[in-house]
Amino acid sequence: EDKVVQSPLSLVVHEGDTVTLNCSYEVTNFRSLLWYKQEKKAPTFLFMLTSSGIEKKSGRLSSILDKKELFSILNITATQTGDSAVYLCAVEAANSGGSNYKLTFGKGTLLTVNP
Amino acid sequence: GAVVSQHPSRVICKSGTSVKIECRSLDFQATTMFWYRQFPKQSLMLMATSNEGSKATYEQGVEKDKFLINHASLTLSTLTVTSAHPEDSSFYICSARDLQGRSTEAFFGQGTRLTVV
């Protein structure tokens, strides 16, 4: 069974702090790892990672994947109160026949940024 | 970016009735749509994978007779919760992938908050 584990489950920081969120996985037929930000409703896409060691960056957010050690990190620098959300990591894996695929989500990290 | 529209966003129904939730891809064709369920403070749990023109593939523990999924076209999938009970109250989210099935992001609908009373 595919497994995605995120840590920490929750985190409280002050504005301006830098945070690192972790995601480790065990899946068969790995295709990609995705990070999402979920506020009140549906998740919004942040990054998709397929190759090891290549950092993806968007503003104050960045992420990198290590396919050998089977984990990814999401960094947020100079945090703002608007960064408060649940950050979800999901791993896409193909089925044994390779004809279909699905996303398995971690439980998420609840980030609270206080002013 | 691609848009997935989910309707309704919120529904309250009586126990024993059925509720239909629609998921539409607005600007792309989705051969595959996914239905998730999310309980408070928990992650998204995949319920089923819906392929256009064929039967949905359900995850272990999900009752296919209770959660009916239809994916009749490349832009529409529906989830019907039949004979709803209070324990079915949850947040249901759909997501869709584009026609080519490239390894791209999955686009999510806005979600449906179902409350069964």
Chai-1 contact restraints between the chains, C-beta under 6 A:
chainA,res_idxA,chainB,res_idxB,connection_type,confidence,min_distance_angstrom,max_distance_angstrom,comment,restraint_id
A,R31,B,S103,contact,1.0,0.0,6.0,A-B,restraint_1
A,S32,B,S103,contact,1.0,0.0,6.0,A-B,restraint_2
A,K41,B,Q110,contact,1.0,0.0,6.0,A-B,restraint_3
A,K41,B,G111,contact,1.0,0.0,6.0,A-B,restraint_4
A,A42,B,I93,contact,1.0,0.0,6.0,A-B,restraint_5
A,A42,B,F108,contact,1.0,0.0,6.0,A-B,restraint_6
A,A42,B,Q110,contact,1.0,0.0,6.0,A-B,restraint_7
A,A42,B,G111,contact,1.0,0.0,6.0,A-B,restraint_8
A,P43,B,F108,contact,1.0,0.0,6.0,A-B,restraint_9
A,F45,B,E105,contact,1.0,0.0,6.0,A-B,restraint_10
A,M48,B,E105,contact,1.0,0.0,6.0,A-B,restraint_11
A,K102,B,L46,contact,1.0,0.0,6.0,A-B,restraint_12
A,K102,B,T49,contact,1.0,0.0,6.0,A-B,restraint_13
A,L103,B,A106,contact,1.0,0.0,6.0,A-B,restraint_14
A,F105,B,S43,contact,1.0,0.0,6.0,A-B,restraint_15
A,F105,B,L44,contact,1.0,0.0,6.0,A-B,restraint_16
A,K107,B,S43,contact,1.0,0.0,6.0,A-B,restraint_17
A,G108,B,S43,contact,1.0,0.0,6.0,A-B,restraint_18
